[in-house]
Amino acid sequence: MMRGGPNVPEGSPHVTIYERKGCHLCDVALLQLRALQQTLPFHIDRVNIEGDDDLERRYMLEIPVIDVAGAVVTQGQINLNAVRDAVINARLGRTLGQELSE
């Protein structure tokens, strides 16, 4: 797994992109995530599904698959608005959870 995103604050949500080499849609999705990351801080975790039988079985026909904080948000042609909303909700949930536990 590769992580991306310099200067991302600790505690920011994790966005995982399940991808494989040579996938044009995956390359486009990664560029979109990096552009969104410029205005909305989050970590990007890249997972190559090739060679992992379970991940290939689950995602080969749907890649790229975008998971935000443990939940699949979009796949194939990426819905960046859905990713943005999920990241904002993950950030708010973390903030509210921190406030409630203090």
C-alpha positions as CSV (number, residue, x, y, z in Angstrom):
1,M,0.0,0.0,0.0
2,M,1.3,3.4,-0.9
3,R,0.2,6.6,0.9
4,G,0.0,9.9,-0.7
5,G,-0.4,13.5,0.4
6,P,2.3,15.6,1.9
7,N,1.2,18.1,4.6
8,V,-2.0,16.2,5.5
9,P,-2.8,16.8,9.1
10,E,-2.8,13.9,11.5
11,G,-6.3,12.6,12.1
12,S,-7.5,13.4,8.6
13,P,-9.7,10.8,6.9
14,H,-8.2,8.0,4.8
15,V,-9.3,7.6,1.2
16,T,-8.3,4.3,-0.3
17,I,-8.2,3.8,-4.1
18,Y,-8.2,0.2,-5.2
19,E,-6.5,0.1,-8.6
20,R,-4.2,-1.9,-10.9
21,K,-1.5,-1.0,-13.3
22,G,-2.5,0.0,-16.8
23,C,-6.0,1.1,-15.7
24,H,-6.8,4.5,-17.3
25,L,-9.8,5.1,-15.1
26,C,-7.6,4.5,-12.1
27,D,-5.1,7.1,-13.3
28,V,-7.8,9.6,-13.8
29,A,-9.4,8.9,-10.4
30,L,-6.0,9.4,-8.7
31,L,-5.6,12.7,-10.4
32,Q,-9.1,13.7,-9.3
33,L,-8.4,12.7,-5.7
34,R,-5.1,14.6,-5.6
35,A,-6.9,17.7,-7.0
36,L,-9.6,17.4,-4.3
37,Q,-6.9,16.9,-1.7
38,Q,-5.6,20.4,-2.4
39,T,-8.7,21.9,-0.8
40,L,-9.9,19.2,1.5
41,P,-7.1,17.4,3.5
42,F,-7.2,13.6,3.6
43,H,-4.8,10.8,3.2
44,I,-4.7,8.8,0.0
45,D,-3.9,5.1,0.4
46,R,-3.3,3.3,-2.9
47,V,-3.9,-0.5,-3.1
48,N,-2.9,-2.5,-6.1
49,I,-5.4,-5.4,-6.4
50,E,-3.2,-7.5,-8.7
51,G,-1.9,-10.6,-7.0
52,D,-4.4,-10.5,-4.2
53,D,-7.1,-13.1,-5.1
54,D,-9.7,-11.7,-2.7
55,L,-9.3,-8.1,-3.9
56,E,-9.3,-9.2,-7.6
57,R,-12.5,-11.2,-7.0
58,R,-14.1,-8.2,-5.3
59,Y,-13.0,-5.3,-7.4
60,M,-11.5,-6.4,-10.8
61,L,-14.6,-5.4,-12.7
62,E,-15.3,-2.2,-10.7
63,I,-11.9,-0.5,-10.4
64,P,-11.2,2.1,-9.6
65,V,-13.0,1.7,-6.3
66,I,-12.8,4.5,-3.7
67,D,-13.3,3.8,-0.1
68,V,-13.6,6.6,2.5
69,A,-13.0,5.7,6.1
70,G,-13.8,2.1,5.5
71,A,-16.9,2.4,3.3
72,V,-17.0,2.1,-0.5
73,V,-18.2,5.4,-1.9
74,T,-17.9,5.1,-5.7
75,Q,-16.4,2.9,-8.3
76,G,-15.7,2.8,-12.1
77,Q,-16.4,6.4,-13.3
78,I,-15.7,8.2,-10.1
79,N,-18.3,10.5,-8.5
80,L,-16.1,13.2,-7.0
81,N,-19.0,14.8,-5.3
82,A,-19.7,11.6,-3.4
83,V,-16.0,11.4,-2.4
84,R,-16.1,15.0,-1.2
85,D,-19.2,14.5,0.8
86,A,-17.9,11.3,2.4
87,V,-14.6,13.0,3.4
88,I,-16.5,15.9,4.9
89,N,-18.7,13.6,6.8
90,A,-15.7,11.6,8.0
91,R,-14.0,14.8,9.1
92,L,-17.2,16.0,10.9
93,G,-17.7,12.6,12.6
94,R,-14.2,12.6,13.9
95,T,-14.5,16.2,15.1
96,L,-17.9,15.5,16.8
97,G,-16.5,12.3,18.3
98,Q,-13.5,14.1,19.8
99,E,-15.7,16.8,21.3
100,L,-18.2,14.3,22.8
101,S,-15.4,12.3,24.4
102,E,-13.8,15.3,26.0
